[in-house]
């Protein structure tokens, strides 16, 4: 199966150069559902590009009869962020022009759907497929207003122009997967909406962070939140529906690193998930992993009590108990005294979930996370 490949212009720079996306579309012999997968929304989080490359390589070995529907793949989805540098370090988590987090800028229709109750009341006698079609039409109509604003002489800021290009690719998708990694050093996990817990085990990841509350500005939230709101509204009217629409953020390992283990885990999990959703028909049996789902507020962050150098820090996935020494801080002074070693101990039970890339910290800077599980 050969994909259709197209380029989408994003930004024209003052120099006249144009930054663009490359989109790979795989379409099956029979129409069906749509999966949209992107990587590298944050500039330093590059591991997902290797996952997408492996997906492209794998899909080209299949016959089009083995794909029901379509799969859209966008690697390096933020070329401005991925090219951002400070000395040797790739940054790109925040837009250097306005300081905004690249993954907190997205359009959430639910926030402006003032007539959701009235709309839901008109849909009571319809089947889920018809309701989905009707609601998607409303979303697209509102989205057209975003394009109208872009095309006005006054236009809109860069973040709105950028989000328009990305979100336009997935408004009509059934499944969205946004591949990230830690900006520091982290384990592999997924963010999971409480309303979509059942599917999480098919991603083959050991841990999931359960999102009980969300503001809708992140890519996965902006896609799914309007549909969750409609489900809730219909349920209040006595019509229980769960649309076959899901979104996931996969966090695969460490920033600025193409970790082969994380790449392999991400590729295997996505392939398995697409088979579970009956988009792919492949010989491998569909697998599940016992996933530990932990509420987001159970992540305990540790910050440096004073400035210094981190040493003897526990590695990722180490199990700790209250009182366990998790790292030492070598603290210097300008007061004629010898350097001090400060032992830092855990306040909670759990596992070492994420650790800072830099072991030199000022007072109050991030050192590590422990997941209470």
N, C-alpha and C positions, 0 to 999 in steps of 0.2 A: 504494500500500500504506500503510495507516494503522496506526501502532503502538498497542498497548495501553499505557497509562501508569498507573503505580501509585506510591504513596508508601510509604516504609518508615521508621518511626520509629527513630531511633538513640539520642538522649540526651534526657533531661528535665533541664533546668537548674533551679537553685535558685529562679529567678524564676518557674518554672512553664512557661516556653517550651520547646518541643520542637524539636530539630534532626532533620531527616529527609533521606532520599535520594529522588531521583526516578528511576525505572527505566522505560526505553523498551524494549518487546519487539516486535520484528518477526518474524512467523512466516510462513513460506512455505506455498504450497499443498500441498506434499508434505513429510512429515517427513524429518528428516535430522540433520545434525550441528549443534552449538551453538557459537557464538562469543560470548565475553563480553569487553567492552571497557569500561574505566573510565579516568577522568582525575582529576587533582588530589588524589592521595593525600597529597602534600606541599603545604602551604598556598600557597606562593609560586609553585608550578609550574602555571600556569593555562592554558598553551597548548593542552593536550589538550582543554579544554572547547570550544574553537573547532573542533577536529578532529571531535569528536563531534557538534557542531551541524551541520557540513557532511555528516557521514554520515547524520544524521537527515533532512536536507533532500534528500539524494540518494536515500535509500531510499524516501522518500514518492513519488518519481517512477516507481518500478518497479511492475510488476505482480507479484502474489504468486506467479506461476508462475516468476519470475526468481530466487526465493529458495528454495533447497533446505535446509530446516531452519529454524534461528532465529538471530537476532542480538540480544543483550541489551546495552544501552548505559547506562552510569551516569556522567554528568558530575558534577563537584563532589562526588566521593565522600567527601570529608572536610570537612564543613561547619564543624567545630570548628577545624580547621587553617587553612582558607582565610579565616576571619574574624579570625584572630589578627594583631595589629598591634603594632609598636613605632615610635611616631612615624609617619613616612610609609611605613615598610617593612613589607611582608607577610612574616612569618616562617613559622611553621607547619610547619617540618621536624620539630620535636620537640614532643611533648605537654608543654605548660607545667606540667601538674600533677605528672607523675612523671619528666619529662626523657627519656622514651623516644622513639627515632626511630620515626615512624609507619610506616615500611616495614621495621621489624625486629621485628615483634611477632606474626608470623603462625604458624599451626598447621601443623606438618609431620608428617603421619601416619607417614612413614618412621622418625621418631625413636622412635615407640612401638610399631611393628609388630614385636614380638619373635618372632612366629611366621612371619616372611616365608618362611623356607626351607621350613617344613612346608607352608605354603599353596602355594608354587610347585610342590612335589612333587605336590600333589593336582590340579594343572592341566595336567600334561604332555600328557594326551590330549585336551585341549580346543582349540577354535579360538580365535583372538584375540578375536573378538566375545564369546564366552562368558567367557573369562578376564577381559576388561574388566568385564563385568557383575558377575561374582563379586567382583572386587577392589573395585569401586566400592561394592558392598553392604557390604563390610568397613569401608571408609572411612566410609561414612555411619553405620554402627553405632557406630564410635568417636566420630564427631562428635556423636552423640546424647548421649554422656556429657558433652560440653562444655556442651550446653544444660541438662542436668540440674544441672550445677554452677552455672550462671547462676541457675537458678530456686530454688536453696536459700536459706534465710533469710540465710546468710552471704554469698551471691552471690560475685562475682569482680571484680577490678579493671576499670576502664574499658576498657583496651586489649583485654582478653579479650572483653568484651561487644561492642566495636566490630568486632573481627576476626570474631566469629561472624556478624554481619550481612553483612559483605562476602563472606566465604568461602562462606557458604551459597548465594550467588547463582551460584557457578561450580564447585562440587564436581563436577558432572556435565558440565561443558563439554568440548569437544574442543580449543578454542583460547582462550587467554587473552592479552589485550593490555592492559598497564598503561602508560598514557602519562604520562611525566614530562618534566622539562627539567632543565638544570643549575640549581643554586641560585645560581650565579654567571652567567657568560656562557660558553656552550659551543656546540660544533658539534652537528649532528644525527647520531645513531647509534643502534644497538640493542645491547642485551646479548644474547649468543647462547650457548646451551648447546652444548657440543661434540658432543653426540649429535643435534643438530637443525640442523647446519650447512647441509644441502641446501636448506632452506626460506628461509634468510636473504636470499638474493638477490632474492626476490620482494617484500620490503619496500621495495625501491628506495632504500635508503640506502647511502651511499658507504663507511661504516665500521661495523664491529661489534666489540664487545669480547667476546672469547671467555672464557667462564667455565669454567675447568678444575676449580675447587673452589667449593663453596657450602655455606653452613651451614643453609639452608632457612628462614630467618626472614623473608626478603623475600617479597613477594606472589607473584611469578612462580616463585620457587624452591619455596615451600611447595606450590604447585599441582602442579608437574611432578616434583619430586624423588621422591615415592612411586612414580610410574610408571617413572622411570629405575631405581630400586632393584629393582623387579619385573622389568624387562627384564634387568638384570644377573644376578639370581638365576636366571631361566629359562635364560639363556645358559649359566650354569655347569652346568646340568642337560642341556645339549645342545639346548635349544629356543630358536632365535633368533627373536625377535619385536620389532618396533618398532611400538608403538601409535600410532595416528593422533591423538596428543595432544601439543600444543605450547604453550609460553608465551613471551612476549616482553615485555621492558621497552623501550619506545621513549623515547629522550631527545631531545627536540626543542627545541634552542636554549637560550634564556635565561630565567631566573626573573623573575617579575613583568612579563613582556612577552608580548604576543600577536603574535609575529613572523609576518607573512603568508607568508614563504617557508617557515618551519618548519611552519606550519599546512598549507599546500598540499602539502608533501612528505609529511607524516604522513597526510593524507587520501588522497593518491594511492597511497601504499604499502599502507595497510590495505585499500583497495578492491581493489587488485591481488592482494594476498595472499588475500583472501576468494574472489576469482575462481579463483586457483590451487588453492585447497582445494575448489573446486566447490560452495561455498555460494551464491555469486552467479553468475548467468548474464547477462553484460552484453556489449554489442557491442565494447567496447574489447578489443584483443588483450592477452593476458597478457604482461607484460614482465618482464625481469630486469635487474639492475644488477650490474656487477662489484664485489663488496663486498670491502674489505680487512679481514680478520679478524685482530685483534691480541690476544694474551693479556693478561689484566688486569694482570699484573705488569710489563707493558711501559709502563705509565703512570708517568712520573717527575714527582713533585710538587716544586715549588720553594717554599721558605719564606723569609721575610725574614731575612737574617743580622743585621739590626739594625732599629730603628724608623725610620720616615721616610715619604716620599711617593713613590709609584711614578710614573715618567715614562718617556717614550720606549719603552713596552712594545710588543712586536710584536703585531700583531692575530691573531685566530683564523685557523687553517689555514695560517699562514706556515710554510714549510719552513725548518728550521734544521739546522746541522751543529755538531759539537763545537767550542766556542770562539766561536760566533756570539753577539754581544751580544743578549740577549733583553729586558732592561729596565735602567733606571737607578733607583737609589734615592737620593733627595734626603734626606740625613740631617742633622738639626739637633742642637745640643748646648748644654749649659749650662756650658761650660768656657772661655768667652771666646774661642772660635775661630769662624772663618767656617764656614758650612754646607759639608758634604762631599757630593760626587756619587760614588756607588759604582756601577761598571759590573758588571752580573751577566751571566755568559756561560753558554751551554748546556753541560751535561755529557754530553749524548747527541744523536744525530741524531733527526730526527722532524718532527712538525708541532705547532704550538701548538693544543692540544686544548681547553683550558678556562682562563679567566682570572677573577680575583677581581672582584667588582662594585665593591668599595671600593678606591680607590687610596691610601688612608691606612692604613698597617699598623704594628702593634707588632712588636717582635722576635719571630720564630717564627711569625708568622701567614702564612696561605696567600697565594700570589701567582699561581701558574699551574701548569698541567700541560702536559707535552710527551709526546706519544704516539710511542713508538719504532716506526716503521713504514718 
